[in-house]
Amino acid sequence: MILASFVFLTTLLFVIWQPKNLQIGTTAIIGAAVSLALGTVTFGDVLAVTQIVWDATLAFIGIIILSMVLDEIGFFEWCAIKMAKLSRGNGTLMFVYALLLGAFVSAIFANDGAALILTPILLAKMRILQLNAKTILAFLLSGGFISDSASLPFVFSNLTNIVTANYFEIGFFEYLSNM
């Protein structure tokens, strides 16, 4: 238990610190390999966890790829310009549009996807409108809050929903009716 805690905390430290630009994924893989080598985790444990989270992991990878493609084709910049034009300089209206877009993106692309997709849209809008720091913070926090809250109704809207529904064998409509 102490050895496992030490490996975990050391890995977490390197994930946060990122010495010499060591990437998070590289650090996590090294931590996992050390855990396997020291016997704090068995290969059976790895297979058991993989069996539980494989679909959520693949969904997250797909969301990341989609987000990168949308960013590359300029979709986020286009959304930011559209929202700025529709609001006609009204900050409250722009805030409402950002929340509505966040709710839609979160319900369809999962809350993690919404964070990946919505944050660049909001930041692009901030660049265009040259808003002050307090306003930027309000928009970014609202994007995060709406991403989490709007991800509750559907199984596919949150990676935790996917894992939980699969683990407890809860169907789509049963999950939807309870949420």
N, C-alpha and C positions, 0 to 999 in steps of 0.2 A: 504494500500500500504506500509506503514512504517512497520507494523507488519510482512507482508509477506517478505519484504526485510531483516528484522532482522532475521527471521527464516532461510532464504536462506543463508545469510552471516555467521550465527552461524554454520549451517550445513557444509558449505564450509570450515570454519575454522577447524572444527573437522575432516573433511575428510583429510585435509592437515596435520594437527597436529598429529592425531591419538594417543591421550593420552591413556596410559595403553594398547597399542596395539589394540585399538578399530578399528575393521575392517571397510573398506569403505562402504560395503553393509549395515552393522549394523547402521552406522551413517546415511546413506541415508534413511533407513527405519524409524529410529527414527525421522528424519527431516520431512518425509512425514506424519507420524502419528501426529506429533505436528501440522503441517499445517492443517490436517484434523480436529483435535480437536479444534484448534483456529478458524476454519472456513475460513481461507485464501484460501483454496482449497475445493471444494465440491467433493462428491463421483461421481457426474456426470462429473466433470472435469477429474477425474481419468479414468473413463470409456471412455470418448472422446479421451484422449491421448492414452489409451491402444488400442482402435480401430484403431488408426492411425499407431502405431509403433509395434504391436504385431509380425508381420512377421519378421521385422528387428531384434527384440529382440530375437526371437527364432533362427534366423540365427546366431546371435552372440554367443548365448549359444552353438549351435552346433559346431561353429568354435573353441570355447574354449575347448570343450570336445575332438574334433579331435586333436587339438594341444597337449593336455595333453596325449592322447593315443600315438601319434607319438613320443613325448618326452620319454614316458615310455618304448617304444620298441627300442629306440636308433636311430631312424631315423635321427634326427638332427646331431648327432655325425657322422653317416655314410655319410651324405651329406657333412659335413665339411671335412672329410677325402678324399672323392671323389674329391671335388673341389680343395683341396690342391694338390692331386696327379696329376690331370689334368693340373694344372697351372705350374707344374714342377719348382717351385721356382720363377716364373715370377709374380711379384706383380701386374702389369698392367693387365695381363691375369686373375689373380684371381679376381681382381676388376670387370672385365667385366663379369666373370662367376657369381659373386655375384649379379650383376645387372640383368643379364638374369634370374637367379633363382628367384630373387625378382619380376620381371615383371610377370613371369609365376604364381607364388604363389599368387600374388595380383589379377591377372585377374580371377583366379579360386576360391580362398578362401577369397576374399574381402580384402580391405586394412587393416582392423583391424586384420584379420586372418594372413595376410602377416607379420604384425608387430609381432604377437604372434609366428609365425612359423619361420620367417627369423632371428629375433634377436637371438634366441638360436643357430641357425646354424652359424651365424657370430661369436657369442661369443665362440662357440666350436672351430671354426677355429682359433680364436685369441689365445685360450689356446694351441692348437696344435703347432702353429707357433711362439708363444711367441713374438708377435709384440709389437712395442712401442705405447705409448698413442696416439700420433698424427695419426698414421695409424689406430688404433682401432676406433678413433673418425670419421675418414673419411669413414670407412666401415659402421659404425652404422648410420651415417647421410645419406649416400647413400641408405642404406636399407630403411630408413624412406621415403626419397624422391621418390624412385622408387615405394614403396608401394602405395603412394598417387597418383602419376601420372598414374600408370598402372591400377588403379581401375576405370578409367573414362569410358572405352568403353561399359561395360556391366552393366545392372541393378543390377545384383547380386554381382558385384565386390565392392560395397560400400554400407554400411548401409544407408547412406543418399540417395543414388540413389534409393534404395528399397522404402524408405518412400516417396520420391518425385514422383517417377513413379506411385506408387499406389494412392497417393493423387490426382494427376492430371490425372490419368487414362491413362498413357502413356504405350503403349505396348512395348514388348521386341525389336522388329525390328524397330519400330519408334524411340525408344531411341537410339538404336545402330546406325541408319542412321544419326541421329542428332549429335551424339558424334563423 
